Amino acid sequence: MFRAADPAKDQTYVLHMATAEQLAASLFPAGESSKDDLRDQARALGLRVADKPDSYDVCFIPGGDTVGYLAKRLPVVTGPVVDLTGAVVGEHDGVWRYTIGQRRGLGLDTHERRFVVDLDASSNTVVVGTRDDLACHWMDLDEVTWTGEDARGRGLTGPVSVQVRAHSAVRPALVEVADGRVRVHLDEPEDGVAIGQSAVLYDGDECLGGGRIVAAQRPAPVAG
């Protein structure tokens, strides 16, 4: 499986979980066309969707207000915001309101730029730090799917490119597979790597597969 001709509309990050058997039975007729070309074709055919606005973020949430959408469905559960020393520096209304790397919306009374560097749902704690504290050098994956036997063979150990968010840039890395564990070593540290996200591996434009991030280099342990 290869990236689409239109990089802005490439869906391989999401499709990485399709097995080789599923891909063999799939067709992607729009993969070699740009979105503008497809709109022109739809317009020539008189289709109403020709000028339909693009959807962004979570498409079923009106206006892209993810926090507002969740706030109507999840309870407010206050908890501490702490720094890497364990000192309480603020209070939050639910860890689900935050993502790794988030800077806005923390409500901290400080002139220092703080970022969310960890989320602990079990203790309902948000951990903040500096941008340097976000740097991730490696991550472990589980539930890994390889898009084909050839891709799996080349993905066992060797250089790859990795993408950790749907619209992030790819980064050079080294992947190691041993004893059922897949570890990805980044050539340069990456910000905003979050447990539960997908990490997808590429060889050029070819999607080799990917899996769910279950561990990553974390910031220094909180004291106490």
Disulfide bonds with the S-S distance in Angstrom:
none
